[in-house]
């Protein structure tokens, strides 16, 4: 078989880890990013810096690759659609368009008869006034925003006037659940009823940023099976190709709710690099490049800790000794910023 080249839109840590996984499979990678300092250029074979809507670059990028994927969901749909006419893009652009819009995403999940929190569309400040029974809730922009960006926790009506909210944007108000736990399920779909699925991962957030992930999740067998079944149902309905993450809430009565779908590899799945025979990244590359599906095997229980902001410093200065069961990953981001994911540490248990 001739050598395969995979094009990846986005040059952050996920693009970096996809490039590393591709190299293991003797697949070359071309990163196309609008960030001149994108860390994935340290890991790929070829790096293109340009705006995502540059028609000449879109064409040149497509000429260099055999298959195309993306590392985060905010790549413009128009770009993905143009590329898909030149080379196969997976997951397909229509999936990204759906999941880029939180209201459309919630409606899609509910049409599958899967539970989400109660939600309502908000177009202006007046829409909030009659919604006392929705509070406490989280107001989120319907598009863009991650790691808590574009989100406002509203405890009561008095609080609304004190918040600096830009109502030129569209929002969705989600009712808060009495949260017991957050989990995620990562699935790689290769085709109709052909998939590999990882066990549910338990997640802990701080300041709306993922801090810790671990397997096994401390959940009962019903939730273990239900969360996997729902992830399969979502992936099948989307006719998804590649790795997908479904994030879930569990309330105090052990009810399961779909929180969000991430149409890509996911931060909570970083521990799969060391805890499984095939990581979420390698499985994604295998699926989008139409390679053979290989059965998953769990090697070990594991815990992953995100290193955020200057938490990376002692690791970079080697003021820390790793045990044989610990694995440190530096995303090689030049600038250390508060709330920025700089690396992670996985410990096998």
N, C-alpha and C positions, 0 to 999 in steps of 0.2 A: 504494500500500500504506500502511495506517495505521502510525503510529509504534510501534515495538517497544520494550518495556521488559524488561530482563533482570535477574532477581534473583540475587544472588551471596551465598552463605553463606561467611563468613570475610572479615576485613578487613585482611589483611597485604599484603605487597608483591605477591603474585600477584593478589589482588583489585584492587589499585591498577592493575596493568598490564592486567588484563582490562577495567577501566573505561575506560582510555585507548584500548584497541583498539576497544571498543564505540562510543565517541564518534566515532571515525574513520568508523564505519559508520552514523552517525546513530541509534544505539541508546542509549536511556537505561539507566542502571543504578541499582539499589537494593541497597545493601550491608546485610546483616544480620549483626551481629557481637556476641559477648559481651565484647568488649574496648572499653571506653569511649574509649580513646586510639588505636583502630585507624587506621593511616595511610591506609587506602583511603578514609576520609571526605573526604580532600583531593582525590580524583579522581572520585568518583561523583556522581550527581545527587541521591540521597536516601540517608540513613544511619539505620539502626535499631540502637539499642543495647539488647540484651536477652539473657537466657539462651536457649540453643537449645531448651529444653524447655518454653517458655512457650506454652500452647495458643492464647491470645488473639493473641499476636504472630505465631505461625505462620500463623494465619488472615488477619490484617491484611496480613502480608508477601505472602502468595499473592494477595490481592486487588489489590495494586499492580502485579503483574508478569504477563508473558505466558509467559516461560520461566524455568527455575531451574537454576542450576549451583552448584558449590562450589569453593573454592580450596585446600582441604586435606582429607585423607581422614579426619580424626578428628571430623568432624561426626557426631552421634549418628544411627545408622541409623533409629531411631524417628521422628526429626524429618524426615528425608528421605522416609520412607515416607508420613508424614501429608501432607507437601507434594505428593508425587507423585499423591495422590488429588484434589488441587485444581488443580494445574498441572503440565505435563510437566517432570520433573527429568532432566537428562542430565549425566554418565552415570547410568544407572538405579541406584537405591539398593542393589539386590542386589550390584552390582559393588563398591560401597564396603564393604558388609558382608564380602564375601570378602577384600578386600585389607586391611581393618582387622586381620585376624588372620593373623599371619605363618605359622603352621602350615598353615592352610587355603590360603593363597596358594601355599606351596611344594608342597603336595599337588596343587593345580590345575595348576601348571606341569609337574610330573612326569607327570601323567595325559596331557599333550599330547606326551609323550616328548621334552621339552626338558630339557637338563641343568641341574641346580642343584648347589651344594655338598652334601655329605652332611649330614644334619640329624636330630635326634632331639628328641622332646618331653620337657621336664623339669618335673615337678610339685613336687619337693622335693629337698633337698640329697642324699639317699641315691641318687636317680636318677643323680647325677653320678659316684658312686664307681666303677662298673664301666666307665667310658667313657674309659679311658686312651688307647685308639687314636684317640679323637676329638680329642685335644689335639695342638697348640694349636688352640683354637677360640674362637668368640665366643658368649657367652650373651646372648640378647636377650629382652626381654619380648615375648610374643606379640601384645600390643596396645599402642597408643600408642608414643611414643618416636620421635625423629628427630634428626638432627644429632648422633648419638652418645649421646643420652639413653636411659637404660634398657638400656645395653649394657656388657658386661664382657669384656675380653680375658683369657682363661685360658690361660697357657702350660703349666702343670703342675698336678698334684693338690694339691701343697703350697700353692699360691696360693689355692685355694678358701676355706680357713679364714680367710685374712686379708681376704677381700672382704666388704663389708657389703651382702649381698644379701637383699632382702625376698622370702622364699619364700611369702608370701601371694599373690603374683602367679604366673602361669604363664609359662614360658620355653621357648625353643627354643635348642638348642645347635647351632651350625653349624661344621663343620670348616673351618679356614682353608685356602685354596688358596695355592700358591706364585705370588703375584700378579705379573704382568708389567705389566698395564695395566687401567684401568677406562674403559669407554665407556658411552654411553647413546644410545638411538634414540628419537626423538620422532615420533609418528604421529598424524594427525588422521583419524578415521574418520567419514564422513558417512552410511554405510549399507552394505548388503551389497556387499563388494568395491569400495567407493567410498572412497578414502582419498588423502591427501597425506602423503608421508613425507619427513622430513629426513635428510640423510646422517648417519652415526654421528659422535658428538661425543666427543672424548677428554677425560677429566676427571682432575684432580689434587686429592686431598683432603689436608688438614692437620688433625690432631686430630679426625678423622671428620667434618669440615665441608668442603664443596666450596670450593676456593680458586680453581682455574682451569679453564676449559673452552675447547676450541679445535677448529676445523675447518680443514683435514681432519684426521681422526684418523690417526695413523701406524700403520695396520694393513694386512694383506694383503687381496687381493681376495676371498679365500674368507671371511674374517671380516666384511668389509664387507657382502657379500651375505647371509651366514648371519644376522647380527644383524638386518638389515632383514626377512628372511623370518620370523624368530622373532617379531619385533614385530608383523608383519602377522597371523601365526597367533594370537597372544594376543588382539589387538584383535578379530579375527573371531569367535573362540570366545566372548568376552565379549559379543558383539553391542554393542560399545562405540559410543557417540556422543560425539564431542568429542576433545580432545587427551589423549594417553596417553604416558607415558614408561616405557621399559623400561631398567633399569640392568643392565649386564653386567660380569662379571669375565673377564679373559683370563689364563690361566696361562702358565708359562714354556714349555710345549709348544704354545702357541697353541690350546688348547682354550677354547671359549666356555661360560660359565655364566650363567644368569639369576640376578641378585642380588635385585632387587626390582622390583615394578611400582608406579608412581605413577599413580593414576587422576585425573590433572589435568595442567595445565601445570607445567613443572619448571624449577628453577633453572639447570640445565645448558643450557636452551634460550633463555636471555635473549639470547644472541648472534643468535638468529634475527630479532630486531627490526630489526637493521641489516644482517644478512648475506643476508636473503632478501626477495623482493618481498612476501611475506605472513608475518608472525610466527606463532609457535605460539599466541599470545594471540588474534590476529585469526582464525586458523583455528578455534580453539575456539569463539569467539563465533559464527562463521559456521555451524559444525556444530550447536551446541545451539539456535540460533535458526532452524534449517532454511533457511538462506540458500544461495545458489548456490556450488558448489565451483569454485574457480579454480586452474589449474595453478601449482605452485610453481616459482619460478626462483631459483637461487642468484645473488646479486649479487657476493659477495666471500668469500674466506677470512677468518676472524676469530678473535680470542682475547678471552675475557671473564675479568675478574678480580673476584671478590667483594671488597667492602670490609667488613671485619668489625670490630666494636667501634670503637675510636677511629681506625682507619684512614680513616674518613670525614672526620675533622676538617680536614686540609689542603685537601681538596676543597671543603668547606663554607666555609672561610675564603678560598678562591680563591688558595691558595698553590701553584697548579699551573696551567700553561698547556696547554690541550688542542690537539692537532694537528687538522687537518681530517678525519683518519681516525679520530678518537677521540670517544666518546660517553659522557658521565657521567650516571648515574641515581642520584638521591637518593630513598630510600623515604620520607623525611620522618617518620621515627620520632623522637619527642621524646627518648626516653631512650637514651643510648649505654650498651650493656652489653657486657661481654666475651663473645665467641663469638656475638654477635648480628649478623645480616646487615643492614647499614645502607644499602648501595647497591652499585652495580657500575660497572665501566668496561669498555667494549667497544672494541677496536681492530681496524679492518679492515686486512687484510694484502694 
